[in-house]
Amino acid sequence: MGYWGIAMSKFETSLRSAPNRFNGLYGAARAAKLAADQKRAKTYYRKLVALCRQADSIRPEIEEAKAFLPGVNVKDSASIQ
């Protein structure tokens, strides 16, 4: 397991105690992406977008998630689990 795989594992451990933490979801998604684990990256980016679906502003992390998940709109992501 490379550096990004280890980082993803650490974020996943953190998410067990704080499952909807913005930075935890973003960190896990980014680490998965950099570890070339597309399936996990999509899962965490979708959760991040869903978490922010009613936000008043768009953060750069959400823009990154939307770019990774073509066709996903933050406001329309209520059904993403």
RABEL-V708549 format. One record per backbone hydrogen bond with DSSP energy under -0.5 kcal/mol. CO is the residue of the C=O (numbers start at 1). NH is the residue of the N-H. If there is no record, write none. Layout:
[[CO & NH] [CO & NH]]
This chain:
[[2 & 6] [3 & 7] [4 & 8] [5 & 9] [6 & 10] [7 & 11] [8 & 12] [9 & 13] [10 & 14] [11 & 15] [12 & 16] [13 & 16] [13 & 17] [14 & 17] [14 & 18] [18 & 21] [21 & 25] [22 & 26] [23 & 27] [24 & 28] [25 & 29] [26 & 30] [27 & 31] [28 & 32] [29 & 33] [30 & 34] [31 & 35] [32 & 37] [33 & 36] [36 & 38] [37 & 41] [38 & 42] [39 & 43] [40 & 44] [41 & 45] [42 & 46] [43 & 47] [44 & 48] [45 & 49] [46 & 50] [47 & 51] [48 & 52] [50 & 53] [52 & 55] [57 & 59] [59 & 62] [59 & 63] [60 & 64] [61 & 65] [62 & 66] [63 & 67] [64 & 68] [65 & 69] [68 & 70] [69 & 72] [71 & 73] [73 & 76] [74 & 77] [77 & 80]]
